[in-house]
């Protein structure tokens, strides 16, 4: 089981951050979000190789843009 923004989801071996984005309802491959996994920031340049472990607590924080 994993937690994404305080909602529980089933965990599967090999889950990537891109799977997490899809599960959370994001439609862009690389949405404008900050990713925390178990309290640690995951930098955008490592999203391609980051694998989500069972029991992970993930927080996706939307970044605001404007001008």
Number of C-alpha atoms within 10 A of each C-alpha: 12 19 19 18 13 10 11 12 14 9 15 12 9 12 14 16 22 18 15 18 19 12 12 14 9 15 10 10 11 13 13 15 15 14 20 18 17 13 11 11 12 15 11 13 8 10 14 11 9 16 15 20 16 15 14 16 20 22 20 17 12 11 9 7 6 3 2
